């Protein structure tokens, strides 16, 4: 993947990248808003987020990369929260799958 190609990033990575940019100089209005949002909602470090995403990918092959990122950013605590992430996906996790996803998330919180 070249540097110019877009790639997905977690909210914790957004926070880290924008914090580094803020130390170098002034952020744009949009960047400031994004950093404020990230600071408000990020609960895990970049390393913890990456470990969580790796575990989700490894254990739940029905999760697309997009769903893994959403799950790591939102960190749902209930089965309904997990199902909400899958709302626009064709697959709906079973109660057991949702419980297992929550167990994995709880290891990182």
C-alpha positions, -999 to 999 in steps of 0.1 A, spaced: 0 0 0 15 33 -10 14 64 13 -13 80 -9 -37 51 -6 -64 56 20 -64 32 49 -85 26 79 -74 39 112 -88 34 147 -100 63 167 -71 58 191 -47 62 162 -65 93 151 -60 107 186 -23 98 185 -16 112 151 -35 145 157 -19 150 191 15 147 174 5 172 148 -8 196 174 26 195 191 42 205 158 19 234 151 -17 246 147 -44 222 136 -71 230 111 -106 235 124 -116 200 112 -85 184 128 -92 202 161 -128 188 161 -116 153 153 -90 155 181 -115 167 206 -139 139 196 -111 113 199 -100 126 233 -135 124 245 -142 88 234 -109 69 231 -105 45 260 -76 23 248 -41 31 237 -31 24 201 -13 -8 211 -43 -20 231 -66 -12 202 -44 -31 178 -42 -61 201 -80 -61 205 -85 -58 167 -61 -87 161 -80 -109 186 -113 -100 170 -100 -109 136 -85 -141 148 -116 -153 167 -145 -140 146 -139 -147 110 -174 -133 102 -163 -98 111 -151 -76 82 -122 -53 87 -147 -24 89 -167 -41 117 -135 -49 136 -125 -12 135 -160 -1 146 -161 -26 174 -126 -15 187 -137 22 185 -171 18 202 -163 -10 227 -198 -22 231 -207 -35 265 -240 -53 257 -253 -78 232 -275 -51 217 -245 -28 214 -227 -55 194 -257 -61 172 -260 -23 166 -225 -24 150 -237 -52 127 -269 -34 118 -259 -25 82 -242 -58 77 -259 -89 62 -247 -110 91 -262 -107 126 -242 -123 154 -259 -149 176 -263 -142 213 -234 -165 219 -212 -147 194 -222 -113 208 -213 -126 243 -179 -138 231 -172 -105 215 -180 -87 247 -157 -111 267 -128 -102 243 -135 -65 247 -136 -67 285 -101 -81 285 -88 -48 271 -109 -23 291 
